[in-house]
Amino acid sequence: MHVGRSAPFFTFLLSSVPADGGRLALSALTLHRRLRLRLHRQAACRLLACPAMTVKRAASQSGFGTEYNLRRALAAQLGVVPGDDQVRFG
């Protein structure tokens, strides 16, 4: 499973959100970034739930690219690193 930038879902979201972010008080670009990060993070957590999955493969397949990016994103958003996720979810 690879969650890429060019997913049609994001195109739909950006076309359906007013340029001023509507009632969300967010720009369309900020909303896009946050949703993309959430999808990448969810994909990474699902992948890391598999005991045989390596952090490197999970990072690549979930759209983070590198282990460093994945670890940094999970630590910032969830307060855990991939090894913790594997223990908790696996």
Buried (B, 14 or more C-beta within 10 A) or exposed (E): EEBEEEBEEBEEBBEEBEEEBEEEEBBBEEBBEEBBBEBBBEBBBBBBBEEEBBBEBBBBBBBBEEBEBBBEBBEEEEEBBBEBBBEEBE
